[in-house]
Amino acid sequence: MTAQERLGLVRRELKELFIERDELVDGALAAVLAKQHMLMLGPPGTAKSMLAKEVCRRIGGTVYFEWLLTKFTTPEEIFGPVSLPALEQGRYERVTAGKLPEAEVAFLDEVFKANSAILNALLTVLNERQYHQGSSVRTVPLESLLAASNEMPEEDELGALYDRFLLRYTVGYIDKDHRFARLLKLEDESPAQVTVLTPADLDALQAAAARVTIPDEIVEDIIAIRRELGTGGVIASDRRYRQALSVLKAAALLDGRDRVTPRDLAWLENILWSDPEQHAQVVKAVSKIATGHEEEAMRLLAQAQEISAYAHRAWPDIDARNRAIIEADTKLDHIQNRLEAMHEAGLRRQRDSSRIRDMLSQLGSLRDGLISTKN
């Protein structure tokens, strides 16, 4: 079995285990493949911690660290106790064995409970992948950290930590009744037999994700999304846009593709907002750019319907009616040419242009209706 096939099995098993959490499962897997960090925000009892732990369980052979933070958590619990032998020699170092600086994959629950003593070191570990050990700086093997919190950070000093999480998801309770019924019938025990990615699998998948290509038209779409969001006051840093490319590549790999397509732009909906209230704006902007010029096409169709209605009004004589129909058909022909150009552009850029195709069909019916009434 190939690494890609094993990844597909892991993905399916996780989605069967966690009801109404498909987006979170994909997000966690993409974070690992892209070597990025992911945050889940939501009330208690929404399976955030369970999902993060289960994802980490499916990555075999890696050094794993997890911890539940509280306001009383000390640096020793996260980074290890102070080394007494080193202290006797005048060096301030920690024994990091089994702690975060040694981890390749990690999960921190209630991450925003971190106090300032933990925060500074945590920021460097997450962003630079470095840990200050006494007077020296060492590179840490951390590839991805998954985190959960019941609430948004309130203190300003936590803003930098919040920014370290490229992927952000808000999690609610199960919405659909039939899915809630499935939850009630689930067995409490985790499956005994599960698919696990080996270290070789993970290396191969991460390398494959890095090789995924991003066409120039996708870059143009991202620029257009950034411009659209900027007009609405939703600003993301240049670094966040740059790092988002690795997630788009991982998303393509999850679907077995070696090329990013417009459908992958939907992942930006969980990358570009900083406040959950901005999420709807981001969704709207991404949808507007990624699906093609649907809004403009809808305006053109509405204009065509008004032109058709005007031509079908009661005229004083046949000649006046025919002149109106000819004029209307000329205008509709112009609109049809514009819609066809939009549809062809969408096909070239691998966008879903089915709605524009439907609008072209409606426009054709309007033109047929005009011709049938002309004498």
Secondary structure by P-SEA (a helix, b strand, c coil): ccaaaaaaaaaaaaaaaccccaaaaaaaaaaaaacbbbbbbcccccaaaaaaaaaaaaccccbbbbbbbccccccccccccccaaaaaaccccccccccccccccccccccccccaaaaaaaaaaacccccccccbbbbbcccbbbbcccccccccccccccccccbbbbbbccccaaaaaaaaacccccccbbbbbcaaaaaaaaaaaaaccccaaaaaaaaaaaaaaaaacccccaaaaaaaaaaaaaaaaaaccccccccccccccccccccccaaaaaaaaaaaaaacaaaaaaaaaaaaaaaaaaaacccccaaaaaaaaaaaaaaaaaaaaaaaaaaaaaaaacccaaaaaaaaaaaaaaaaaaaaacc
